[in-house]
Amino acid sequence: MELNMDRITKQYGAKIAVDRISLTLKPGVTGLLGANGAGKTTLMRMICGILRPTSGTISLDGLDVSTEAYRAVLGYLPQDFGYYPSFTGLDFLLYMAALKGMERSRARQRSLELLEVVGLAEVGRKKIRTYSGGMKQRLGIAQALLNQPKLLILDEPTAGLDPKERVRFRTLIQEQGEGSIVLLSTHIVSDVEHIADRILMVRDGQLIYDGDAHDTPQDLEGFYLKQFEGGGM
């Protein structure tokens, strides 16, 4: 299984948000590091088919990003996720499962299973308006996993999580990466340094580093910050 990106570019007028990025991703966890405004979210939105590249192509095992078959194996947690405050957590997952085309009995089974996995089983029948920020984020992670995606895209997924929740999340994502392609975008080095198989860094829309996680310097955060010295970090 491979996700292929060939010279992906996204331009808004004179501004180039993503500049000719070419990558091949395989199963495992890939950490995407970069400062706010570096182009991470734009790249991820193109991978999810939400934005169309100005030029370049994206495909998963030959499936073009624009196809229904591609979307069927995609899980996505955006940075700003929309919730329905009057829904319960369970209702929300069932609604998202319906949008993904999941069969009803399977959707319910999977939703209950994921509420347990993300630590929300006890509040699954409470309205989302009563949830804390961290609980909403965990619910977002659950919806991204509903269809057992082969390609999982996570944009700043640990926002709002406390230290205990971060550990739970890292374990969950590490397990997901055993059989799926996981791309995790963050500006927090500790989110990826212990679970990523591969580290990417972007600055001003360009890929400036691509390395095996085991080959990165021991002080990954110091190395990361050094890449952005003088680069508008």
Secondary structure, DSSP 8 states (H G I E B T S, - for coil): --EEEEEEEEEETTEEEEEEEEEEE-SEEEEEE--TTSSHHHHHHHHTTSS--SEEEEEETTEETTSHHHHHTEEEE-SS----TTSBHHHHHHHHHHHTT--HHHHHHHHHHHHHHTT-GGGTTSBGGG--HHHHHHHHHHHHTTT--SEEEEESTTTT--HHHHHHHHHHHHHHTTTSEEEEEES-GGGTTTT-SEEEEEETTEEEEEEEGGGS-SSHHHHHHHHTTTTT-
